[in-house]
Amino acid sequence: MHRRLIHLSHVSLWLVFAQAFADLPLCTESDYHFEYTQCDVLGSRWRVAVPNKANTCTGLPDPVKGTQCTFSCSDGEFLDMQSQECQKCTAGTYSLGTGVAFDEWDSLPTGFITHGEATNGGDSHTDCSNSTWTPGGEFIASNTDECTALLSYAVSLKEPGTVSFEYFYSESSIYFEFFVQNDQCQSTDSANRWMKTSEKNWSKYKVELNKGSNVLYWRTTAYTLLAGTVKPVLLRNIAISGVAYTSECFRCKPGTHSAKAGSARCAPCPAGTYSTKGATVCHECEQDKYAEAGSGNCKPRPACTNSDYFYTHTPCDSEGKTQLMFKWIEPKICNETIAGAVTLPASGEKHTCPPCNPGFFVTNSSTCEPCTNGLYSNGTACAQCPVGTEPVVGFEYKWWNTMPSNMKSSIFRRELSGSIQRTAWEVAGEYIYTAPGDQDTDYLMLMLNVPGYRLPQSLAKDSERRELSRITFVFETMCTADCKLFFLAGYNQWNNVVVEQWKGSNSKQSYSYLIQSNSTVSFTWTFQRTEKFNIEREYSGDIAKIYAIHITNVMEGVASQCRRCAMTSDEACVPCPPGHYMVNRTGVCKRCSPNTFIRAEQPVGEDACIRCGPNTKRNKAYSACLSDCMLDVKTRGGALLHYDFSPLANATGFHSSPRFTSKGLKYHQSFNVALCGKESRMPATCVDNATGSGKEVKGYLCQSTVVPSEIRSQSVVSSQPILIGDSLVGVTTEMKLSGISSPEWLFPSASMLKDVIFYYKSSETTQACKQGRSAAIRLRCDPAVTAKDHITLPSNCSEGTCDGCVFHLLWQSQHACPLCTNSHYREIVSACIQGIQKTTYVWQQPLQCYGGKSLPAQKVSACVSLDFWLKFGVTTGIVAAVLLITVSCYFWKKTRRLQYKYSKLMMSSGGNECELPTADSCAIMEGEDAEDELMDLTKKSFFTKIKSFSRERTSDGFDSVPLKSSSSRFQQEDEDSDEA
């Protein structure tokens, strides 16, 4: 019973659904479309009908057997799913057969996804939701802010195919990559995913795709390191092949047409015509309207102004005359018949032709032809160079009556795939100038091509130290908008790099560029009036003028003058020997003074010898001055300090402190330094590995901008390399050398030891640094710094330069200290302890030396203690005192004896003063000296002698001395005489 109820409920539910479907109308062909199922292992599939909207109709066709999975249609065909056969596209439509194309960007095509995200390392609070790829009609443009914009498209290929697209990528501040991920999310090789910059032309890129699922990614990240606007990356004409078939044809976009069935592409309409979407033909504009090439509609012609025509000169006629001609800018879009319009000035006014350019001569037909090899000319007639001279070969253009044969001009427009073959620069006698173009955003290009370079015969054997070639031009720009003039150099007009650029109006000036490679044979001057889109002839009066172009040492060039040279016996020109210069263009070579080098150009005159800077020596080729990393500096006190910077000689790299853009993205400046060394030293190198240009600079000091490596799968991402110093000026402790200053306030120091400063200079000149860049690297002694890359920048000039031209660096290291000598340490002598004395050596503080003489080891020596010397001194003192007393006593005794004799004589004189008694005899009186000596001999001891010296003194102060017999006798005689 229960089962019957369930069955009845199912039947009731089926009846309800059947009743509902019975109420729906039958499906028509517009209510559904056909699709193929996935291919099975046998390569088969089914065709099924899929409603465009669910539950809107009933009665869909039954599935049928489909075509084989290997089936495909040709270009210009589509697969008719009803009949499952390929059909030709009708006129006004096109198809790629086995591919799809996207060339209309009025809106984002179906299947494309774009979004913005914060760059790694940036501020997490930055809003990047609006930083997406933006459709722009003919192309889709990337973001220009400091976010990452991603554009993706997923496609499933039935067979291996390709994807191709065109891009315009001229801004080095944007990093542009394209990569593909398969169904396993594996990306393409990172080495090939980074797009190369395209300065003037749309670049084409093509990549092979594997069978199966493929997700295509276009990603850009902008870094606005410098002030100014950033140009977006433009993308167009994306084509994908390998999809096996397309089930429909695409209608031609406005401005294009396809005249016949089965077209794979739509052709653009020519100027003066237009077309709508899906057109089979292009329609002519009405008389009072105009249309540019590829236009979808016509516009009213404005009134003609002075900016709608230009002037030029005709070639010289047989009479040596040229005509001034006025021409409308083609295509002509203005109307000269309406009110307020100007008319074309009358042409035909004749003027005298300017002279021929140097190295050319005037023919009978008033045309200019080049002088043959070995001849020279000032622009009138050719002449043979005198003996002892050689022709100076090159090209010098300073008269512009006709366009030189090795020069041409064209217009490039980013919206088109290539150049427009129409004159962009017009000759005007004394100069060549930019003619107005169709649009102010056009690039007006002037190209000069040369076959190569060759040094003169006198310099060919000395080519390593000679200047290969140099191009110099004089120009002027007059602008009211944001015009730019670019100068590019490379090996052809499509593969060159921007050397220099000028913005806005610039007064008449000269610019010189040193050519260092024989592959640099193409030069381009490109002028753009404005970067603003959709601006037409508003600034056609903004022009650039080039007055003169001079390039030296060109193969197949012409000679404008002759140069004196040294000669051999067979009158062949030879170079002066190394280290010699030519005396006043006489052909006589004279040796330069010691320690000088020769200028790169022809060494004529004593001024060609340049003295090397302090503490540098010239190299073997006499082309530069070098430092062997050894230096002697004399201090104010007269001491001589010896330096050895060899440990710092190898190329060293360091980064500045992090800097941040306006949105918080981090970057820093990278410096590479090769301080000193001989000719075989390794130079410092900076490269650009971010934009694919491969630009590389080498020298003593260079700089590049390094961005976070997170945005690329590389450890170091550098761009915008510049050369700061390629020649060494000198090494000194002075703060100024050859016009380069290194103020002490940039790196204050409390040390009394002066910094050693290396001065460098670069030969490359720029618009901002007309004298070239230069650098001063201070080496400061710090024995505590063991690292060899402790280099810092000034705190108030965090990028290393305050003016963009002179760079300052401080290198602190123990290897920047003078070598240690005996004067850098002192000795400490210890006390004598137990007969041992120690001598210890210590460094003078603060220590300001490293290496050199090592600190001597401690010395131990024998010594005598103080107790010994004290005892010895006391004993010696006692002995000396005894001797002194003995000597004193001896002389005292002698003195007493003399006093005695004197007293005796006085008594015998009878009291008469100043009268001595007459001597009785010359002999010694009995009992005098002999008696005294006898008395001395009879004394037994020293103390007895001392005792005998003691006498009883009389009242007159004399000692009482007992006299012997002789004395008594004399006394007796005196007494007798008195009685008588």
Protein Blocks (a to p, Z undefined) as FASTA:
>chain_A
ZZmmmmmmmmmmmmmmmmmmmmpccddfklpccddddddfkopacdddddfbghkbghia
cddddddfkbccdehiacdfklopacdddehiacehjaccdfbffbccehiacdddddeh
iafkbccklmccddehjaccddfbdcddddddddddfbdcddddddddfbfkbccddddd
dfkopacdfklmpccddfkbccdddddddehjdddddddddddfbgcdddddddehiace
hehpacbdcdddehiacfbghiabdcdddehiacdehiabdcdddfkbccdehiabdcdd
ddddfklpccddddddfkopacdddddddddfbdfkbghiacdddehiacddddddehia
cdfkopacdddehiacehiagcdddehiacddddddfbdfbccfkbccddddfkbmbdcd
ddfbdcehjaccddddfblkbccddddddfbdcddfklmmmmmmpcfbdcddddddddfb
dcdddddddfbfklccdfbdcehjddddddddddfbfklmbccddddfbfcehiahklmm
pccddfbdcdehiehiacfbdcdddddfkopacdddehiacehhnopacdddehiacdfb
dcehjklpccddehiacdfkopaccdehiacdddfkopacdddfklmmpccddddddddd
fkopacdddddddfbacfkbccdddddfknonopacddfbdcdddddfklpccfbdcehi
acfbfcdfbdcfbfbeehiacdfklmgcfbfbdcdddddddfbdcfklmnopaddddddd
dfklmbfklccddfklmnopanlmaccdddddfklpccddfklpccdddddeehiacddd
ddddddfbeehiddddddddddddfklmmmmmmmmmmmmmmmmmmmmmmmmmmmmmmmmm
mmmmmmmnnopahiacddfbfbdcehilmmmmmmmmmpmbfklmmmmmpccddfkopacd
dddfklmmmmmmmmmmmmZZ
